[in-house]
């Protein structure tokens, strides 16, 4: 089976995807990865978006609490369902949430 889930501590990590189809952005969650215009594995997708900070936010997976996001002192902020995030405070992501990085809205899909 090519789609075998990755095992970490015998727990299956659900796949996180952040996407905006109209902008052609698809971010597949990598535990600990930063999202930014200049840093991290997704930089190429955000380099044309000037309101995204060079290092904007970080996504993490925790076996007890699931996926979360933290704003990393970005210039234009991060919102989760219209709730402004405080820098360095991790907020849980749920399937169907809307994550807004500066002026880019991303739908949260967790499978």
C-alpha positions in Angstrom: 0.0 0.0 0.0 1.7 3.2 -1.2 -0.4 5.3 1.2 0.7 3.7 4.4 0.5 6.2 7.2 3.6 7.3 9.0 3.9 5.9 12.4 5.4 7.9 15.3 5.2 6.3 18.7 2.7 3.9 17.3 0.3 6.8 16.7 -0.8 7.6 13.2 -0.4 11.3 12.3 -3.5 12.6 10.5 -2.6 14.5 7.3 -2.9 18.2 7.7 -3.5 20.3 4.5 -3.9 24.0 4.4 -5.2 25.2 1.0 -6.6 28.0 -1.1 -7.5 26.7 -4.5 -8.1 30.1 -6.1 -4.5 31.1 -5.2 -3.1 27.6 -6.0 -1.7 27.2 -2.5 -1.5 23.7 -0.9 0.5 23.2 2.2 0.9 19.6 3.5 1.6 19.6 7.2 5.2 18.8 8.3 5.6 18.6 12.0 7.6 21.6 13.2 7.7 23.3 9.8 7.6 27.1 9.5 5.5 28.9 7.0 7.0 32.0 5.6 8.0 33.9 2.5 11.7 33.3 3.0 12.0 30.3 5.3 10.6 26.8 5.6 9.5 24.2 3.1 6.6 26.3 1.8 8.5 29.4 1.0 8.1 28.9 -2.8 4.3 29.0 -2.5 4.3 32.3 -0.5 7.3 34.2 -2.0 4.9 36.2 -4.3 2.7 37.3 -1.4 4.3 40.4 0.2 2.1 40.5 3.3 3.4 37.1 4.4 6.4 37.5 6.8 9.7 35.9 6.0 9.0 33.6 9.0 5.2 33.9 9.6 3.9 30.9 11.6 4.8 27.4 12.7 2.8 24.2 12.5 3.2 21.3 15.0 1.7 18.0 15.7 1.2 16.7 19.3 -0.1 13.1 19.9 -2.4 14.3 22.6 -3.7 17.6 21.1 -3.3 17.1 17.4 -2.2 19.8 14.9 -1.6 23.4 16.1 -0.3 26.7 14.7 1.6 29.5 16.3 2.2 32.9 14.9 5.9 33.7 15.0 5.7 37.5 15.5 4.6 38.1 11.9 4.1 41.7 10.7 0.6 41.2 9.5 -0.7 38.6 11.9 -2.4 35.2 11.9 -6.0 34.5 12.5 -7.9 31.3 13.2 -11.6 31.6 12.4 -11.3 35.4 12.7 -9.6 35.1 16.1 -6.3 37.0 16.2 -3.5 34.8 17.4 -1.0 36.0 20.0 2.6 35.4 19.0 4.1 32.1 20.2 0.8 30.8 21.5 -0.1 27.5 19.9 -3.8 27.1 18.8 -5.3 23.8 17.9 -6.4 23.3 14.3 -9.6 21.5 13.5 -11.0 20.2 10.2 -12.9 22.9 8.5 -11.2 25.8 10.3 -10.2 28.9 8.3 -6.6 30.0 8.9 -5.7 33.5 7.7 -2.0 34.3 7.3 -1.9 38.1 6.8 -4.4 38.5 3.8 -4.4 34.9 2.7 -7.3 32.6 3.9 -6.5 28.9 4.0 -9.0 26.1 4.6 -7.9 23.5 7.1 -8.3 19.8 6.2 -7.3 17.1 8.6 -7.8 13.5 7.5 
